[in-house]
Amino acid sequence: MLPIEFGPRVCGHLGAGVDREWLVPDGLGGFAMGTVSGLRTRRYHGLLMVAGETPAARRLGLVSLDPELVLPSGATVRLGAHEWRSGDVDPDGFALLERFELVDGLPRWRWRIGDLVLERELAMAYGRSCLAVRHRLLAGGPARLGLAAVVTWRDGHGERRADGPAPKVEPVAGGAVVEDAFRLAGPEWVAQGRWWHGVHHREEAARGLTPDEDLWCAGRFGGPLDRPGDSVSVLAWAGDLAGQPPPADELIEAARRRNRRVVAAGKPADAVAATLTLAADAFVVGTTTGPDVVAGYPWFGAWSRDTMIAYEGLFLGTGRADEGRELLRAYGSTLSEGMLANTADTGRVEYNTVDGTLWFLHAVHRHVTVTGDTDLAAELLPGLRAVVEAHLRGTRYGIVADPADGLLTQGAPGEALTWMDARVDGEPVTQRAGKPVEVNALWVNGLAAIGELAGRLGADAGAAPAAHRRARAAFRRRFPAPSGWLHDVVDAPAPAYPRGAADRHDDDLLRPNQLLAWSLPHAPLDPDPAVLRRIGAALLTPLGPRSLAPDSPGYLPRHRGGPAERDSGYHQGTVWPWLIGPYADACRRAGLPVDELFAGLVAHLSEYGLGSVSETADAAAPHGATGAPFQAWSVAELLRVRRVG
């Protein structure tokens, strides 16, 4: 894998260290997460984030284990790091960090105090909400190590205050149980119990969200470090609190071995592919209904559109086709009125996308094409035919194949059904009602895919072949714009006039959605190199295409500020790394070189979410990453499109 390591210049510089975040997932949707410097900058940072009934229903338990060394001289050296409401950073243990690195995907820190070197490593048990943290003396000594256990028990998206009850902490052998929810175990436990008031999260402040909370110091572990090789370890786990996990040494080594197996199963061609293969593993999680995909960390759960866009990279590109088969079967069972369920993050099943179902058709087709799994094709084909029939008749949210031309139209008041689905005060920012270009590229592609799958089986393709011929011809006639590129939406309702066929227009804003018209396996158009060059000149950045050209009305160069400001700019210029996949595919089909397309994203693997790819970035240079630092479709598409080459 790519070496990801930093010395004292980054580790000891607060600004540089906190911009780089690490993630250790547990395979269930829970995780440990933080920064290179050890300073918690998000409400989501902590050592034991526990997944609930769904991956998105997370709760934070163990917040931090703050190391403190007592030297033979009696001097005390505090190695933790916290920022406070006052703006003070105290302690500032990052100033003593000489090295941070990811080793087989697991974080490792080394502090130096003169000739004494202390190392920290941590891992999570895969498939269990269980953390192991080991501190080991590498040089110097003797010293005594104390570890302050800072805890809470609250919703992952929220805060807890000292004006409410303190967390319930009950002593048990070797440690404590907190809120009957998770357990801590380690040497020399001493209960304390006091509030730490006004802990500040600078990233939440930057996002316009509540930045401060109060934390509970439950107690302290400790032990001697007399000679190099001595260690002090702590375990924290949820679930079966009576079931003692294996020792920390075993858990850490088991996690390393598993990560190496994950990488080997993906058969990576180079170190970048190996790094992306392990990054992809973080998003594939086990649930009570089988495998699923977390769209991004730290705040997303499962979203069907994201899952299907990421499917090929996450599953077929990493040697996980068997798990992928299970996932496709489970998602196929959610089809209703020809639509795929979108997400249960909100606590209810929703069907509020126009493209999620079409991406499902694409994912099934790619699975069968790559694996030859005709059994799955035969099982799912009746449902796929039903998708076509429902779209021809008309289904939810005004989604229907227009009888006039066979293209899909969509739109309902207050709804944003395409992937550009941001809202402000409940109102869509980029509603794109009418016939969006990528939706209809996916429709043409999906109809052709169904025909191909049926042909493999010698089965009836139903209405798909005729619908494909009609939609493809209409696409080729309707979407090319006088500007030279493709319309983003045709037959869009003109907002200044009453809704009606005579009051519609064609939107030719330069957006990247049109890339799918040239990139999909059954794309409706052949790419024109000159058009792609124009699109690249306007949209391409080192981290992928912008969502809107800079000279377009409504373009915003920065994706920053509070929720309303960020959502307003989500698709108005903001860079989306996942779009590098369609862009590269289209360029390859046009005979354009792609070798240099990925250099910025490869460099990005050590800049933000370490070893991973972010959700979004600013449209303007220097294209600072925004959104979630670990995003499934960003990783998946970079992994997939590099493998194609």
TORVOPA-749989 format. One line per 8 residues: number of its first residue (from 1); for each residue x, y, z of C-alpha. Coordinates in pm, 1 decimal, decimal comma. Each point is the difference from the previous one (the first is absolute). Last residue first. Layout:
NUM	X Y Z; ...
END
This chain:
645	-688,5 124,0 -1760,8; -319,8 -161,1 120,4; 159,3 -47,7 340,3; 51,7 375,9 34,5; -369,0 56,6 -76,7; -116,2 -241,5 264,5; 219,8 120,3 286,8; -75,0 365,8 -70,8
637	-369,6 -82,8 -27,2; -8,5 -198,8 320,6; 190,2 249,4 214,1; -222,1 292,9 -97,3; -311,0 -221,2 11,7; 71,5 -102,4 358,3; 99,4 330,2 159,8; 254,1 53,1 281,4
629	69,0 366,6 83,8; -371,5 85,0 1,5; -70,5 345,0 -139,3; 281,7 230,9 -101,1; 346,3 -40,8 -149,4; 194,8 315,4 -82,0; 10,1 62,9 -372,2; 307,8 227,9 3,5
621	-151,5 131,6 -217,6; -367,6 66,7 -62,2; -278,1 -260,1 -19,8; 48,1 -93,7 365,1; 6,0 -372,9 63,9; -245,5 -286,4 42,3; -48,7 -348,5 146,2; 359,7 -67,6 93,4
613	223,9 -280,9 -117,7; 178,8 -251,5 224,4; 342,4 -97,8 134,9; -13,0 280,7 252,9; -322,3 201,3 -11,7; 159,2 334,3 -85,1; 344,2 33,5 -163,6; 159,9 -343,7 -29,2
605	-233,7 -151,6 -258,1; -22,0 342,9 -169,4; 326,3 -71,9 -183,5; -179,6 -283,0 -180,7; -291,1 233,9 -71,9; 230,7 260,4 -151,1; 181,4 -255,0 -217,5; -316,9 -162,9 -134,8
597	-54,2 172,6 -332,7; 361,2 -26,2 -117,6; -29,0 -335,3 -175,4; -337,1 83,5 -154,3; 90,2 61,9 -364,4; -287,9 67,7 -244,2; -119,7 -274,0 -233,7; -363,8 106,1 27,8
589	-91,9 -319,6 180,3; 287,7 55,2 239,8; -113,3 356,1 63,7; -356,0 -112,2 76,8; 125,4 -260,0 247,3; 228,4 257,0 165,2; -283,4 249,6 45,9; -244,0 -265,3 121,7
581	248,0 -111,5 268,7; 132,6 344,1 93,6; -359,2 77,9 97,9; 56,8 -164,3 337,9; 231,0 290,6 92,4; -287,0 251,0 25,3; 120,8 361,3 -23,4; -236,8 273,7 118,3
573	-115,5 224,2 -283,1; -364,9 47,3 82,3; -74,8 -353,2 117,1; 53,5 31,2 376,1; 6,4 380,4 -9,8; -342,9 65,7 150,2; 50,6 -296,1 233,5; 315,4 159,2 137,7
565	-164,2 338,7 55,0; -307,1 -153,1 161,2; 204,1 -228,4 226,3; 247,4 267,0 112,7; 309,6 108,4 -187,7; 208,7 -158,2 -275,9; -17,1 -146,1 -349,4; 195,6 270,2 -176,6
557	4,5 113,1 -366,2; -377,0 46,0 -37,1; -157,0 2,0 -348,0; -358,3 132,7 -9,5; 20,3 118,6 -358,2; 263,5 -195,5 -193,8; 351,7 131,1 -68,4; 156,3 -233,3 256,8
549	-152,0 -316,2 -154,7; -222,7 -201,3 230,9; 46,8 -327,1 193,5; 376,6 27,7 -19,4; 185,1 -302,0 -133,3; 265,0 -196,3 193,3; 257,0 59,9 272,7; 268,4 171,8 -213,4
541	-272,8 210,8 -165,8; -204,1 -57,6 -318,0; -309,1 206,6 -71,9; 64,2 263,5 -264,3; 300,3 -139,4 -189,8; -130,1 -353,2 45,4; -334,8 88,0 -153,4; 168,6 166,5 -296,2
533	230,9 -298,7 -44,3; -297,6 -233,5 17,4; -172,4 194,5 -276,2; 307,0 -21,6 -223,7; 40,9 -372,1 64,9; -361,2 -71,5 -104,2; -135,1 -287,7 203,7; -230,4 -259,1 -156,7
525	-354,2 36,6 127,0; -271,0 -209,4 169,9; 238,8 -167,9 240,9; -40,2 -376,2 24,6; 310,5 -62,9 214,1; -35,8 345,3 160,1; 256,2 272,8 -76,3; -138,5 210,7 -285,6
517	-343,7 109,8 124,6; 134,6 -40,3 352,6; 222,0 303,7 -55,3; -313,4 213,4 -41,5; -28,5 33,0 378,1; 322,3 204,8 6,3; -175,3 339,0 -18,7; 6,6 278,1 -259,7
509	-340,2 166,0 27,8; -197,5 -88,9 -314,9; -351,2 -10,6 147,9; -270,5 -71,7 -257,5; -327,5 185,9 43,3; -356,6 -65,8 94,9; -304,4 224,6 2,5; -181,6 -151,7 -294,5
501	-13,7 -341,9 163,5; -160,0 139,4 314,0; 80,3 137,4 343,9; -101,9 361,5 37,9; 282,1 237,6 -91,9; 295,2 157,7 177,2; 140,8 -334,0 114,3; 44,7 -132,9 -354,7
493	-55,4 -373,4 28,3; 300,1 -195,8 -131,4; -70,9 -172,5 -330,5; 365,7 -88,4 -36,9; 244,4 -6,9 286,9; 380,8 26,1 0,3; 3,9 71,7 -371,2; 298,8 -155,3 -168,4
485	319,2 170,2 -120,6; 47,4 198,8 -319,7; -172,9 317,6 117,0; -283,0 -69,7 -246,4; -101,1 -290,5 226,8; 4,9 -376,8 -64,8; -269,5 -152,0 225,6; -309,9 -41,5 -215,5
477	86,9 -200,6 -310,9; 250,7 -245,1 142,6; -218,7 -46,1 305,8; -309,8 -53,7 -215,1; 170,3 -276,0 -198,4; 122,0 -166,7 317,4; -341,6 26,1 164,8; -179,4 -164,4 -292,0
469	244,2 -284,5 -50,8; 19,8 -65,2 372,1; -377,0 -5,3 50,0; -28,0 -261,9 -274,7; 272,6 -211,5 157,6; -126,0 40,9 360,3; -367,3 -93,0 -35,0; 49,0 -362,5 97,2
461	354,1 -132,3 -15,7; -126,3 -356,9 -49,7; 258,4 -260,7 87,4; 285,8 -172,1 -181,3; 197,3 54,1 317,9; 282,3 202,1 -150,2; -253,8 178,3 -219,3; -202,0 99,2 305,9
453	311,4 154,9 151,2; 70,0 190,2 -322,9; -354,5 132,7 -27,1; 10,4 104,7 363,2; 329,4 179,5 -59,9; -138,9 183,4 -301,9; -288,3 133,3 209,0; 241,2 94,3 276,8
445	232,3 193,0 -231,4; -285,1 196,7 -156,0; -138,6 79,2 345,9; 348,3 81,7 135,7; 56,2 246,8 -285,2; -348,3 131,1 73,3; 76,8 61,7 364,1; 339,2 146,9 -94,0
437	-160,7 259,2 -231,7; -280,7 111,3 226,1; -352,3 -7,3 -152,8; -232,4 239,0 181,8; 64,1 119,2 353,7; 361,3 92,5 70,2; -62,9 69,1 370,0; 334,8 170,1 52,4
429	-46,8 192,2 326,3; -299,1 -201,7 118,4; -216,9 163,7 268,2; -20,3 -143,0 350,6; 163,2 299,3 163,1; 296,0 -49,3 -233,9; 10,2 -322,9 -194,9; 273,3 -199,2 -173,6
421	-102,5 -279,3 -239,6; 244,0 14,6 -289,4; -13,8 -381,3 -18,2; -338,5 39,2 -167,0; -332,9 -0,6 185,1; -16,9 343,1 159,3; -357,6 31,9 127,5; -189,0 309,8 115,5
413	-263,4 -27,3 -272,5; 40,7 -315,4 -209,9; 228,1 -67,0 -293,1; 85,4 -261,7 -254,9; 28,9 -68,4 -369,8; 146,4 -311,2 -153,5; 38,0 -0,6 -377,3; -237,5 -205,7 -217,1
405	-65,0 285,0 -246,3; -362,0 115,8 19,9; -117,3 -267,4 244,8; 237,0 152,0 258,4; 148,1 -284,3 201,6; -121,2 68,9 351,2; 117,4 131,0 338,2; -261,7 243,3 129,4
397	109,1 -46,2 358,9; -97,1 -369,4 18,1; -63,5 -220,7 -302,7; -98,7 33,3 -362,5; -120,7 -263,0 -245,0; 329,4 -20,3 -190,5; 195,0 28,1 324,6; -202,6 -279,4 156,1
389	47,8 -226,4 -303,0; 373,2 58,7 -1,0; 37,5 -75,3 369,9; -217,6 -311,1 -43,3; 248,6 -129,9 -257,2; 271,5 45,3 260,8; -203,9 -186,9 259,4; -51,1 -293,6 -236,9
381	375,1 5,1 -82,2; 120,0 -23,8 361,4; 10,7 -377,2 46,4; 110,0 -74,4 -356,2; 280,1 255,4 18,6; 109,1 -139,4 335,8; 25,5 -347,4 -152,0; 177,5 150,1 -300,9
373	300,3 89,8 215,7; 255,8 51,9 -277,9; 215,6 191,8 248,0; 84,4 321,2 -189,0; -308,3 22,6 -222,2; -234,4 -124,0 273,9; 126,4 255,4 250,8; 9,5 278,4 -258,1
365	-361,9 -64,3 -97,2; -112,2 -11,3 361,8; 181,5 327,2 74,2; -147,2 174,2 -306,2; -354,6 -103,8 85,1; 61,7 123,0 355,9; 125,7 332,3 -140,5; -338,0 30,4 -170,4
357	-178,4 -62,1 329,1; 202,9 270,1 175,8; -64,8 245,0 -285,8; -344,6 146,6 68,2; 46,6 11,1 373,7; -254,4 33,0 280,8; -105,9 -354,6 74,7; 22,6 14,5 378,5
349	20,4 -262,6 274,0; -36,5 147,2 347,1; 232,9 82,0 287,8; 164,1 290,3 -182,2; 305,7 -204,5 -81,8; -222,6 -264,7 -162,7; 112,1 92,5 -347,6; -103,0 -4,7 -365,4
341	-233,6 -290,7 -61,0; 19,9 -99,8 -366,0; -288,8 93,2 -226,9; -216,3 -202,5 -239,6; -313,6 45,5 206,7; 196,7 -153,8 286,5; 345,4 -155,6 -21,4; 133,1 -75,3 348,2
333	77,3 -366,5 -77,6; 248,4 111,6 -263,1; 201,9 167,4 274,0; 41,2 -331,0 179,5; 88,9 -187,1 -321,7; 251,4 268,4 -94,8; 161,2 -15,7 344,7; 31,3 -377,4 -1,5
325	160,9 9,0 -343,1; 239,7 269,0 118,6; 111,8 -219,1 285,6; 84,8 -273,4 -249,3; 163,6 252,7 -235,4; 242,4 119,3 267,4; 330,9 -22,4 -189,9; 78,3 371,2 29,7
317	-99,1 148,0 -336,2; -325,9 -192,0 -22,5; -113,2 104,6 346,1; 92,9 357,2 85,5; 84,8 120,8 -350,9; -298,6 -159,8 -171,4; -247,1 95,7 269,4; 94,6 364,1 58,9
309	-275,0 142,4 -219,8; -236,1 -262,5 140,0; 79,9 74,9 362,3; -13,0 376,2 -46,4; -346,7 -26,1 -155,0; -114,1 -245,1 268,6; 101,9 215,6 294,1; 136,5 -170,8 314,3
301	123,3 209,2 294,2; 184,5 328,8 -9,6; 154,8 201,3 284,2; 367,6 -95,9 43,6; 58,4 -139,8 -249,4; -156,8 -62,6 -339,0; -261,1 -192,6 -197,3; -1,3 -295,9 236,9
293	-63,2 -302,5 -218,5; -196,6 -314,4 81,5; 65,8 -368,3 58,9; -273,0 -217,6 149,6; -340,8 65,7 155,4; 118,2 28,1 361,7; 280,3 225,6 -121,7; 360,4 -55,0 -107,6
285	193,6 289,6 -144,2; 176,8 84,8 -325,3; 114,7 363,0 27,1; 327,6 -56,6 182,4; 106,3 -268,1 -248,5; 22,0 257,4 -278,8; 292,6 170,1 175,9; 182,0 -333,5 6,8
277	-42,4 -33,8 -373,7; 92,3 366,0 -48,8; 335,7 -52,1 172,1; 70,8 -312,8 -202,2; -96,6 179,9 -321,2; 245,3 277,3 83,3; 273,6 -251,4 83,5; -29,1 -171,6 -336,9
269	-195,3 -257,2 -198,9; -226,4 -95,4 285,0; -116,3 -360,5 23,7; -312,4 95,5 200,1; 31,3 -310,3 215,9; 353,7 107,5 97,9; -125,0 331,2 139,9; -268,8 -162,9 211,2
261	248,0 -262,5 120,3; 243,7 272,7 112,6; -281,2 173,7 185,8; -90,3 -328,0 171,0; 357,0 -59,5 114,6; 26,4 352,5 139,2; -328,5 -33,0 185,9; 107,6 -334,6 147,6
253	328,0 156,7 118,7; -185,3 281,6 173,4; -255,1 -234,1 157,0; 265,1 -240,5 123,0; 210,9 270,4 163,7; -312,5 153,8 154,7; -92,3 -321,2 179,0; -303,8 -193,9 -126,4
245	-341,3 143,8 82,4; -173,5 -71,2 332,6; -364,1 -97,9 -51,4; -194,7 146,5 288,9; -65,5 326,3 -185,0; -158,1 -176,6 -296,4; -66,7 305,2 -216,5; 248,5 281,5 50,5
237	377,4 -8,9 37,9; 302,3 182,1 139,6; 339,1 -159,4 58,4; 306,3 164,4 155,7; 368,3 -84,4 -29,5; 316,2 88,7 190,2; 328,4 -116,5 -148,4; 357,3 -92,5 89,9
229	223,9 -55,7 -304,2; 264,8 246,9 106,0; 41,3 -4,9 379,7; -188,1 109,6 310,0; -328,9 110,9 -149,5; -221,6 -20,0 307,0; -379,1 -0,4 -8,4; -309,0 210,5 -23,7
221	-372,3 26,0 -55,8; -196,3 308,2 102,6; -352,6 100,2 73,0; -333,0 113,0 -141,7; 105,2 336,2 -139,4; -338,1 114,7 -128,4; -31,5 229,3 -299,8; -176,5 330,4 -57,4
213	-79,3 125,3 -350,0; 91,9 279,1 -238,9; -23,8 66,4 -374,6; -374,2 15,2 -67,6; -14,0 14,9 -379,6; 103,6 269,3 -247,0; 228,4 -235,6 -190,1; 309,8 192,1 112,4
205	-113,5 -33,3 361,3; -46,3 -374,2 -52,2; 353,6 -17,6 -136,9; 137,4 186,7 301,9; -139,2 -242,6 256,8; 23,2 157,5 346,8; -11,8 -168,3 341,5; -192,7 240,4 224,1
197	-7,7 -169,6 339,0; 187,4 -313,5 104,6; -230,7 -157,1 251,4; 124,5 -217,4 283,7; -0,2 -367,7 94,0; 313,3 -158,4 140,5; 10,8 -378,8 4,2; 343,3 -163,5 24,2
189	76,9 -286,5 -235,6; 343,6 -154,6 53,6; 19,2 -196,0 -326,7; -254,5 -7,4 -281,4; -366,0 -49,8 -79,0; -270,6 240,2 -115,5; -356,8 -110,8 -67,0; -279,6 131,5 -214,9
181	-374,1 58,9 21,0; -112,5 -52,5 360,3; 51,7 378,0 22,3; 375,4 -56,9 36,8; 135,4 -331,6 130,4; 328,3 20,2 189,5; 351,4 -136,4 34,5; 192,0 -311,0 96,6
173	-287,4 -177,4 173,1; -306,0 221,2 -16,7; -65,5 353,6 124,1; -317,3 176,1 -112,5; 5,2 327,9 -191,4; -330,0 178,7 -63,9; 62,4 297,0 -225,7; -66,8 328,4 179,0
165	-357,6 123,5 3,0; -80,9 316,5 -191,2; 139,8 350,5 44,8; 341,5 -146,4 -83,1; -94,7 -16,0 -364,3; 4,9 -268,1 -267,2; 41,5 65,4 -372,2; -154,5 -129,0 -320,3
157	56,1 -180,3 -330,6; 146,0 -316,6 152,0; -289,9 -23,0 241,9; 122,0 -8,8 357,1; 191,4 -199,9 253,3; 302,3 184,7 135,8; 351,2 -92,6 101,9; 349,5 124,2 79,7
149	226,0 -275,4 134,8; 317,7 162,3 136,3; 297,7 -224,0 -73,3; 297,2 5,5 237,7; 344,8 -126,6 -92,2; 285,7 -37,6 247,4; 354,7 46,6 -119,9; 325,1 -194,9 -23,5
141	95,1 81,2 -260,3; 188,3 36,1 -325,6; -108,7 -158,3 -325,6; -301,6 -173,2 -154,5; -243,9 9,2 291,1; -333,6 -138,0 -116,8; -352,3 133,6 15,6; -273,5 -226,9 -135,7
133	-359,4 92,7 -80,3; -253,1 -273,0 -86,6; -352,5 86,5 -106,2; -311,4 -218,7 -26,2; -328,9 51,1 -180,2; 16,3 -339,1 -169,9; 13,7 -111,1 -362,2; 368,0 75,9 -34,1
125	167,7 59,8 335,4; 121,7 358,9 6,6; 359,7 114,3 4,0; 231,0 235,2 187,0; 368,5 80,5 25,1; 184,3 238,6 232,7; 378,5 27,4 26,2; 204,6 164,9 272,1
117	359,8 107,8 -55,0; 220,1 112,0 292,8; 340,4 147,6 -87,6; -124,0 356,5 28,0; -378,8 -18,9 5,8; -89,7 -151,5 -336,2; -355,6 -90,1 -96,1; -72,7 -266,5 -259,3
109	-342,0 -52,0 -158,1; -134,9 -298,8 -194,1; -321,9 -14,9 -199,3; -119,5 -324,6 -161,1; -28,7 -39,7 -379,4; 265,4 -267,8 -23,6; 221,9 246,0 186,1; -125,9 357,7 -26,4
101	257,4 243,1 125,9; 55,2 278,6 251,5; 341,0 114,0 116,8; 186,1 234,5 232,2; -291,2 101,2 216,6; 107,7 225,0 288,6; -191,2 309,8 -114,9; -303,3 -225,9 -46,4
93	-24,0 -14,9 379,7; -158,9 343,5 8,7; -195,7 -20,4 321,5; -171,9 237,5 -24,9; -99,2 183,8 -316,7; -153,4 330,6 104,7; -277,0 151,1 -210,9; -215,7 78,5 303,2
85	-247,5 -270,4 -101,0; 275,0 -253,1 43,2; 227,6 -199,9 -229,9; 132,4 -332,6 119,0; 327,6 -189,4 -47,3; 146,6 -295,1 186,6; 369,1 -53,0 75,1; 28,3 139,3 351,7
77	352,7 -16,3 143,2; 32,1 -13,6 378,7; 333,8 64,2 167,8; 76,9 -217,1 302,9; 363,4 -31,9 -100,5; -59,4 -366,8 -79,5; -253,9 110,6 -266,1; -377,6 -1,6 34,2
69	-157,9 -38,6 -343,3; -355,5 101,8 -81,3; -204,4 -151,3 -282,1; -357,0 118,5 -69,3; -231,4 -284,1 -96,9; -273,5 162,4 -205,4; -370,3 12,8 -78,1; -112,8 -345,7 109,9
61	-371,9 -20,8 -75,3; -136,0 176,1 -308,0; -329,3 -125,6 -137,3; -80,7 -97,8 -356,2; -332,1 -45,9 -175,5; 144,1 42,0 -351,7; 120,2 -361,2 -20,7; -353,0 -120,0 74,9
53	-117,3 -165,9 320,8; 280,9 180,6 180,2; 365,0 55,3 -90,7; 236,9 86,1 288,4; 259,8 276,3 -20,3; 282,3 -111,5 230,2; 325,7 196,0 -23,7; -139,7 343,0 -70,5
45	-48,8 266,4 -261,8; -359,0 48,9 -111,5; -51,5 331,5 179,3; 286,0 119,5 -219,7; 341,1 161,1 64,7; 135,5 -248,8 251,6; 370,6 73,3 39,3; 218,4 -310,8 -31,7
37	239,7 176,2 -233,8; -55,5 -252,3 -280,3; -372,5 47,1 38,3; -282,8 -219,2 125,1; -217,3 -300,9 -69,6; -99,9 -329,7 159,9; -286,7 -170,4 -175,9; -353,3 -130,0 -18,5
29	-170,2 -99,8 -325,3; 12,7 -373,0 70,3; 341,1 -88,1 -145,7; 181,6 156,8 295,7; 150,6 297,0 -181,2; 336,6 167,1 78,2; 12,5 353,4 -140,3; 278,8 257,0 -13,6
21	-26,2 374,2 -52,0; 243,4 253,4 -143,0; -98,7 365,5 35,7; 73,3 -25,0 373,3; 369,7 -57,8 -53,4; 69,4 285,6 -238,5; -174,2 263,7 209,9; 143,1 -127,7 326,8
13	358,8 -21,3 -113,4; 172,4 -269,3 206,3; -117,2 -291,5 -210,2; 71,2 179,3 -326,8; 356,0 123,0 72,2; 55,5 -284,9 246,2; -13,0 -270,9 -267,2; -281,9 -136,0 -207,3
5	-79,1 -339,6 -146,4; -221,1 -149,1 -268,0; 200,2 -251,3 -201,8; -210,2 -113,2 -294,4; -101,6 -362,5 31,4
END
